Amino acid sequence: MKKSENLVQYINKNNLEVRKSKPFKNKKSDKMNKVIVKNGGETRERIAEDPKTPVKILRELAKDEYWVIRYEVTGNPKTPVEILKELAKDEDERVRRRVAEFLKELAEG
């Protein structure tokens, strides 16, 4: 996603469908208050793990109220270190553990 491109333009450009969902807790995420659905089944979880997902979207998904979404963000190769540092302090142990494993793999490899 280009800096000048907002989420709605990104959705339209990539032929994604938008369906209403439970709102994100983060008030800055107004544009993310919908689930992006591609081919009738792609959820925030799939978007979080997709290496094609723009960093701007990953940043929002890293604040998702559901741990599994934040968990998938940690495994995305496009997730910047500053997001991983924040997720390393996540309230959910599974997310923190995944960050630690990911950073260990990076260091080893």
N, C-alpha and C positions, 0 to 999 in steps of 0.2 A: 504494500500500500504506500503510495506516495504521500509526502507530508501534507500536500494540499487536498488529498483525497480523504473524505470522511468514510465512516463505516457503511453508510447507505450506498455511496458511490461504489465502494469495494464490492458490496453484495450484488449490485446491479451488473457491474462489469464482469463478475465471475459467475453470473447466472445462478445465484443462490436464492433460495426461498427463505422467507422470514416468517416464523411463527411465534406468537406470544408465549412467553414463559414466565416463570417466577422471577421477579426483579432481583438484580444483584443488590447486595447490601451497600456497596460503594455508591454514594450519591453522584460521583463524577462519571459513573458508568451509564448515563441515561441512554446512550446509543447502544449499549450492550444489554439493555433490558429486554432483549428478545433472543430466542435461541435461533441460531443460523442453521438452517436445515438444507442440505444438498442431497438431491436424489431421494428425497423423502425420508432419510434416515441418519444424516450426519448431525451429531450433537455437539455440544460444547466440548465434550471429552475428546471427540475425534478432531475437532478444530485445535484443541490444546496440544495434541500429539503430532499434528501435521507440520512437517518442516517447511511447508509453503506459507504457513500462517505468519502474517506480519508481526513484528516485535510489538507494535502498538497494541494489537489484539492480545498477544501473550501477556502483556503488562496488565491488562484488564482481567484476563482469565486467572492470573496469579492471585487475584483478590476475590475470586469466586467463593461463595459461601460453602460449596461442597468440596470436601477434601479430595475426592477423586479427580476433580478438574485441576486443582492445584498440583496434585501428584503427577498428572500427565504433563503439565507445563514443565516440571522439573526434568523430564526426560526428553524434552524437545531440544534438538541440537542448536536451534536458533535462539534459545532463551539466553539472554545476556547474564553475565556474572552478577550484576547488581540485583537482578530479580532472584537469582539463586540464593544470594546472601540473605535476602528478605525471607525467602521460603525456608531457609535453614533455621529460622526462628518461628516457624509455623506452629500453631497450636496442636496440630495433629502429628503424632509421632511417625506415622507412615510417610508423611511428606518430608519430614526432617531426615528420616533414614534414607529416603530415595535421593535427596540432595547429597548426603554424605557419600553414598555409593557412587553417584554420578561424578562427584568431584574426585573421588579416589581413582575411578577409571581414567579420568582425564590426566591425573598426575602420573599414572602408570603407563599411559599410553600413547 
